[in-house]
Amino acid sequence: MAVDGRDPEVFRRFYDVKFGVRQEELEFPVGMGVEEARVLMSGEHADVRADGLGLVDGDTWLGVAWLDWWLVGNTDTVDVELAVAPEYRRQGVASRLLEVAIGRARADGRRIVSGTNLAGDPVTGESAGTAFARARGFEKKHAELHQVLELPVDVSGLEQPVDGYELVQWREQAPDEWLGQFVELLSGMSEDVPTGDRTDEPVQWTPELVRDAEARRVAQGRFTYTTAAVHIASGELAAYTQMGGTPESPGRLNQYDTYVRRTHRGNGLGIAVKAPNLRAIQTGPAVMHTWNAPENTPMIAVNAKLGFRAVAQRTMWERVL
Ligand SMILES: CC(C)(COP(=O)(O)OP(=O)(O)OC[C@H]1O[C@@H](n2cnc3c(N)ncnc32)[C@H](O)[C@@H]1OP(=O)(O)O)[C@@H](O)C(=O)NCCC(=O)NCCS
């Protein structure tokens, strides 16, 4: 069955399988809430189109696939997330969903199917999903440590101003005066974030793409907190970090990007923006999630200082069609 998010009841059944599997396999289930996900799938966005497939027998949903069709950056790739209800595994459900997804990818002219296994063991990265991926001809391209931090935490000791820089903070929209430079930093992030051997075409951000992404997050019910550092002498926006969540899942917050412009690295700006952003966003008990390549040692060191610990390893896979 094709799923496009427009029928809330169909979407709820689809979502229940997708999120149910995450709850079953992850100590800290992560992902969008049902409405947040439905708005993403049913709406039109500048950077991605999402839709889904369900393998349904009568009234029973056996398994689902969520497909992300990138419209900027990796436009050769379709990203597929498969989830099969535990009682219907090892019966070829995921293989059938993958076959349909591949047929659609070919019809759309895509060259690569990619997927992420979220549930890998923190040390080995292995899971049912990695066994499936290997069996179906995918190659492992990258790994990221999933780290969590239980909030609230006292960050006052870590909030140290850096000489020559001042902080600016904003919520859902980047202020017009910073938009031009913020676009440069987002593009820098897309270029510099370690992606291992993944096929990765950096996104060239534009003010229009930023405004579109901001509007989508608001439509999804998300809130976003940004702290950036400005180099006072030059007026350059030197670093930023973003964290967010939704009232739909108040116990779960996400650390999104943290980026320091190349010419401003080595000055402690990573922690200088993260600590006050964390202070601003934390209102009570919640778990903050973040993912980083194990080789991204500076970022992992900053996270460890803040108290993050590793709980899983996610791995990214690709199959060339
Ligand atoms: C991974 C997952 C989607 C597989 O679904 P499935 O319907 O059981 O997969 P299939 O029956 O099509 O399996 C095809 C082949 O993959 C391999 N495989 C699948 N699960 C495996 C497991 N737990 N251990 C070892 N091999 C496995 C086998 O080679 C299998 O063929 P076989 O049963 O003839 O030996 C399912 O276990 C799941 O939902 N896991 C949690 C979510 C996840 O990891 N998703 C993948 C991320 S995109």
The ligand as an SDF file (V2000), in Angstrom:
LIG
                    3D

 48 50  0  0  0  0  0  0  0  0999 V2000
   15.9330   -5.6360    9.4160 C   0  0  0  0  0  0  0  0  0  0  0  0
   14.4530   -6.0140    9.2150 C   0  0  0  0  0  0  0  0  0  0  0  0
   13.7760   -4.8700    8.4620 C   0  0  0  0  0  0  0  0  0  0  0  0
   14.4070   -7.3130    8.3810 C   0  0  0  0  0  0  0  0  0  0  0  0
   13.0430   -7.6310    8.1180 O   0  0  0  0  0  0  0  0  0  0  0  0
   12.5940   -9.1030    7.6620 P   0  0  0  0  0  0  0  0  0  0  0  0
   11.2600   -8.9820    7.0400 O   0  0  0  0  0  0  0  0  0  0  0  0
   12.7840  -10.0200    8.7940 O   0  0  0  0  0  0  0  0  0  0  0  0
   13.6840   -9.4340    6.5290 O   0  0  0  0  0  0  0  0  0  0  0  0
   13.6190  -10.5990    5.4410 P   0  0  0  0  0  0  0  0  0  0  0  0
   12.7620  -11.7030    5.9360 O   0  0  0  0  0  0  0  0  0  0  0  0
   13.2640  -10.0080    4.1320 O   0  0  0  0  0  0  0  0  0  0  0  0
   15.1470  -11.0610    5.4570 O   0  0  0  0  0  0  0  0  0  0  0  0
   15.9370  -11.2010    4.2840 C   0  0  0  0  0  0  0  0  0  0  0  0
   17.3140  -11.7620    4.6610 C   0  0  0  0  0  0  0  0  0  0  0  0
   18.0160  -10.8320    5.5100 O   0  0  0  0  0  0  0  0  0  0  0  0
   18.8150  -11.5850    6.4800 C   0  0  0  0  0  0  0  0  0  0  0  0
   18.3210  -11.3420    7.8320 N   0  0  0  0  0  0  0  0  0  0  0  0
   17.2070  -10.6400    8.1920 C   0  0  0  0  0  0  0  0  0  0  0  0
   17.1020  -10.5990    9.5420 N   0  0  0  0  0  0  0  0  0  0  0  0
   18.1560  -11.2560   10.0530 C   0  0  0  0  0  0  0  0  0  0  0  0
   18.5830  -11.5740   11.3660 C   0  0  0  0  0  0  0  0  0  0  0  0
   17.8890  -11.1600   12.4460 N   0  0  0  0  0  0  0  0  0  0  0  0
   19.7260  -12.2810   11.5180 N   0  0  0  0  0  0  0  0  0  0  0  0
   20.4300  -12.7120   10.4460 C   0  0  0  0  0  0  0  0  0  0  0  0
   20.0520  -12.4790    9.1580 N   0  0  0  0  0  0  0  0  0  0  0  0
   18.9420  -11.7540    8.9740 C   0  0  0  0  0  0  0  0  0  0  0  0
   18.6400  -13.0430    6.1090 C   0  0  0  0  0  0  0  0  0  0  0  0
   19.6370  -13.3640    5.1640 O   0  0  0  0  0  0  0  0  0  0  0  0
   17.2530  -13.0290    5.4730 C   0  0  0  0  0  0  0  0  0  0  0  0
   17.0560  -14.1280    4.6080 O   0  0  0  0  0  0  0  0  0  0  0  0
   16.6080  -15.5520    5.2490 P   0  0  0  0  0  0  0  0  0  0  0  0
   15.5030  -15.2920    6.2310 O   0  0  0  0  0  0  0  0  0  0  0  0
   16.1590  -16.3210    4.0360 O   0  0  0  0  0  0  0  0  0  0  0  0
   17.8260  -16.0840    5.9060 O   0  0  0  0  0  0  0  0  0  0  0  0
   13.7510   -6.2860   10.5750 C   0  0  0  0  0  0  0  0  0  0  0  0
   14.5330   -7.1890   11.3530 O   0  0  0  0  0  0  0  0  0  0  0  0
   13.5230   -5.0510   11.3820 C   0  0  0  0  0  0  0  0  0  0  0  0
   12.4820   -4.3930   11.2580 O   0  0  0  0  0  0  0  0  0  0  0  0
   14.5280   -4.6860   12.2100 N   0  0  0  0  0  0  0  0  0  0  0  0
   14.4820   -3.4610   12.9500 C   0  0  0  0  0  0  0  0  0  0  0  0
   14.5640   -2.2140   12.0510 C   0  0  0  0  0  0  0  0  0  0  0  0
   15.7740   -2.1900   11.1540 C   0  0  0  0  0  0  0  0  0  0  0  0
   16.8820   -2.5450   11.5230 O   0  0  0  0  0  0  0  0  0  0  0  0
   15.5630   -1.7370    9.9160 N   0  0  0  0  0  0  0  0  0  0  0  0
   16.5950   -1.6390    8.9320 C   0  0  0  0  0  0  0  0  0  0  0  0
   17.0100   -0.2330    8.8450 C   0  0  0  0  0  0  0  0  0  0  0  0
   16.6190    0.4710    7.3250 S   0  0  0  0  0  0  0  0  0  0  0  0
  1  2  1  0
  2  3  1  0
  2  4  1  0
  2 36  1  0
  4  5  1  0
  5  6  1  0
  6  7  2  0
  6  8  1  0
  6  9  1  0
  9 10  1  0
 10 11  2  0
 10 12  1  0
 10 13  1  0
 13 14  1  0
 14 15  1  0
 15 16  1  0
 15 30  1  0
 16 17  1  0
 17 18  1  0
 17 28  1  0
 18 19  1  0
 18 27  1  0
 19 20  2  0
 20 21  1  0
 21 22  1  0
 21 27  2  0
 22 23  1  0
 22 24  2  0
 24 25  1  0
 25 26  2  0
 26 27  1  0
 28 29  1  0
 28 30  1  0
 30 31  1  0
 31 32  1  0
 32 33  2  0
 32 34  1  0
 32 35  1  0
 36 37  1  0
 36 38  1  0
 38 39  2  0
 38 40  1  0
 40 41  1  0
 41 42  1  0
 42 43  1  0
 43 44  2  0
 43 45  1  0
 45 46  1  0
 46 47  1  0
 47 48  1  0
M  END
$$$$
